[in-house]
Amino acid sequence: MLAQVLRPVQEIFNPADYPDLLVGLQTPDDGAVWKLDDRRGLVLTTDFFTPVVDDARDYGRIAAANSLSDIYAMGSTPFLALNIAALPPDLDPSVSQQILLGGAEIAREAGVVVAGGHTVQDKEPKFGMVVAGFVDLDSMFTKAGAKVGEHLYLTKPLGFGAITTALKQDKVKAADLAVAVEWMTRLNKNASLAARQSGVHGATDITGYSFLGHASEMAQASRVCMQVIFDTIPLLENALPYAEQYIFPGGAHDNQRYFSQKVTFIKELPEYLKLMLFDPQTSGGLLLSVPEKQCENFESTMRSLEQPFWKIGEVVNGQGIIIL
């Protein structure tokens, strides 16, 4: 449906008329890229959403980390952000303050300055950011950059959607939610840095379209097949009890309906484990396609940066996703 909505806009802006727009509406990438000169590009992205947790400060932190993630998924270094907020007029000002404060804290951690923004009134809170970053064009990541023979890595576990849905249903344990919040507020900064130093060109971040949805986009854009070993995919242990009860956001079923035709399950799995792979993530990790000769260097750099990672498969000839 979104593709149909965007089609008239794509027809208005002919890529041939904008030679400096290196990444735009014609590709499913995580940010737009404008060529500044022969070496550098400007990366722009925006994201915002309704609260996924009750704590206002944590909500702001998660939203900011999620907005910054698209910049890191392009191999870019963010430097500037603008807030986007929709706040109910009857919301306690201290709550709004905590949302913006949480976002500012994560921006500062990323080395980004919040330079302003825009706020409107709405019935339900919404918060996010416009983020700008610079990228070395020779080191830029895109979804079309994966090559046959490369190895696939994931930098955060899956299952945030199940836990935040359990929260909405008043079924979540506080300890489980705390673990999910810790992961969702973790920046993808170090993972992106290690990937750049290891010659990565194929990458995306795992968010609303789920692991299998975003992996499918990447496989299609790169014209390759991604062969993934299920037992190596990191599933958040705290999320499994909720998954077994089929506590998932509606988007998990939407993702399954749309992307399942692009996925082949060689390994027979319980339905709830399949849904974990279709679970929409908020501020998820990076999916990286690392050249084989650089895997040792990549893993060493990740360890030195104390950045978790999981090696989950490889890129092969073909199309779609195969779960072994």
Buried (B, 14 or more C-beta within 10 A) or exposed (E): EEEEEEEEEEEEEEEEEEEEBBBBBEBBBBBBBBBEEEEEBBBBBBBBBEBBBEBBBBBBBBBBBBBBBBBBBBBBBBBBBBBBBBBEEEBEEEBBEBBBEBBBBBBEBBEBEBEEBEEEEBEEBBBBBBBBBBBEBEBBBBBBBBEBBBBBBBBBBBBBBBBBBBBBEEBBBEEBBEBBBEBBBBBBBBBBBBBBEBBBBBBBBBBBBBBBBBBBBBBBBBEBBBBBBBEEBBBBEBBBBBBEEEBBBEBBEBBBEBBBEBBBBEEEEEEBBBBBBBBBBBBBBBBBBBBEEBBEBBBEBBEEEEBBBBBBBBBEEBBBBBBE
